[in-house]
């Protein structure tokens, strides 16, 4: 089949979160199974042209687009996705909109930037004379493409049989703009096709528009697909999702074990497997040294790699961590950035317990791998988590995840039972300080039982969340839509 993957970010070219990894991993899987898959994304100015050499596509060297109030010009450029056979990534090169310091921001023309992305993908397909069977869209940045297909591009037989599938990676980000945005997008005369309740209230919602006009919807775990149909998790879109429940599927994201595998990971010094774990304590020792901690090898080391936001559950930790750090022989390393109050809190914790706590503010991919390989337990107490990838990385690296039962965490981590030896991690139910504290205490108790801990590690490393397992579900959806 001909699959057009459209995303605002793709790893390793441009990445702020798991979306970039998912699009790249799914693309590689589809290519390996013989599909004609092509990825389209903005060609941001911060993408290294030395590391990722793009060539200009002759069919689209200078394309002018009238988006309503203003004309823009873009060129289509192509490179090969790293670690693929020949999977093309097409970059929409519009310096006026995409050569900026940040991928996203509070830019006054944010709606124009991603409106152009949607239009430019269709214009590029026309010039390539490539007729996708399925446009697989991702998050609000691509939400206008189904509507554009049904309006401005309805005349083109090239797209007559094309279907659209929209994946919701995080419903908290919706792309909401004042109704004036329609004039900037050339969609004023189609105002009645937008959600009229929103329109009367003075705004349009890109994600909601995509949810209404896409042929099928997916989200990134089965539990999250159920959660977002409720007022607690739907972020105001639950009514639309309930109406479209018959065309909504939850599929847990796959993991690219070519990038995240302790047996071959090039970013860690000591490789190891489930059969030979001797490399893991060596990685732990290096991690302790890197953060200048003074804990011994027998002390459990907690790790976390995350955006420091309320969604990730960090508001639960200030009442727990000082108590545990005073009472227990343990260590903690944190990699992340986000809300200032959490950054300041973890810096205070580092200053309070300098021999037990380490923090790196920002993001460092190599350090993220080293934490997965060197930590014993991975903290992920999310308020909500559409899918999450780090808990699946942790399982592969023999690092027991401590998670809340929500979204993809509920679908991928099974509570460990020391009596039966079954389970892969530690799971708490309610978003509550006492419940998390109790589960962290349980983890510390199991740590003391070396046989039980060894069984827990083996269980986790045996899990398979590869794209070879998850990818066929997307293929089945594509086939059903195309048929």
Secondary structure as GFF3:
##gff-version 3
##sequence-region A 1 483
A	DSSP	beta_strand	2	6	.	.	.	ID=ss1
A	DSSP	alpha_helix	18	32	.	.	.	ID=ss2
A	DSSP	beta_strand	36	42	.	.	.	ID=ss3
A	DSSP	beta_strand	55	56	.	.	.	ID=ss4
A	DSSP	three_ten_helix	58	60	.	.	.	ID=ss5
A	DSSP	beta_strand	63	66	.	.	.	ID=ss6
A	DSSP	beta_strand	71	80	.	.	.	ID=ss7
A	DSSP	beta_strand	88	93	.	.	.	ID=ss8
A	DSSP	alpha_helix	95	98	.	.	.	ID=ss9
A	DSSP	alpha_helix	110	128	.	.	.	ID=ss10
A	DSSP	beta_strand	134	138	.	.	.	ID=ss11
A	DSSP	three_ten_helix	140	142	.	.	.	ID=ss12
A	DSSP	alpha_helix	145	150	.	.	.	ID=ss13
A	DSSP	three_ten_helix	157	159	.	.	.	ID=ss14
A	DSSP	beta_strand	163	168	.	.	.	ID=ss15
A	DSSP	beta_strand	176	178	.	.	.	ID=ss16
A	DSSP	alpha_helix	181	185	.	.	.	ID=ss17
A	DSSP	three_ten_helix	188	193	.	.	.	ID=ss18
A	DSSP	alpha_helix	196	200	.	.	.	ID=ss19
A	DSSP	beta_strand	203	205	.	.	.	ID=ss20
A	DSSP	alpha_helix	206	213	.	.	.	ID=ss21
A	DSSP	beta_strand	216	219	.	.	.	ID=ss22
A	DSSP	alpha_helix	222	227	.	.	.	ID=ss23
A	DSSP	alpha_helix	238	243	.	.	.	ID=ss24
A	DSSP	three_ten_helix	245	247	.	.	.	ID=ss25
A	DSSP	beta_strand	248	250	.	.	.	ID=ss26
A	DSSP	alpha_helix	278	290	.	.	.	ID=ss27
A	DSSP	beta_strand	300	308	.	.	.	ID=ss28
A	DSSP	three_ten_helix	310	312	.	.	.	ID=ss29
A	DSSP	three_ten_helix	314	316	.	.	.	ID=ss30
A	DSSP	alpha_helix	321	327	.	.	.	ID=ss31
A	DSSP	beta_strand	330	338	.	.	.	ID=ss32
A	DSSP	alpha_helix	340	352	.	.	.	ID=ss33
A	DSSP	beta_strand	357	361	.	.	.	ID=ss34
A	DSSP	alpha_helix	365	374	.	.	.	ID=ss35
A	DSSP	beta_strand	377	380	.	.	.	ID=ss36
A	DSSP	alpha_helix	390	396	.	.	.	ID=ss37
A	DSSP	beta_strand	400	404	.	.	.	ID=ss38
A	DSSP	alpha_helix	407	412	.	.	.	ID=ss39
A	DSSP	beta_strand	425	428	.	.	.	ID=ss40
A	DSSP	alpha_helix	433	448	.	.	.	ID=ss41
A	DSSP	alpha_helix	450	461	.	.	.	ID=ss42
A	DSSP	alpha_helix	467	482	.	.	.	ID=ss43
###
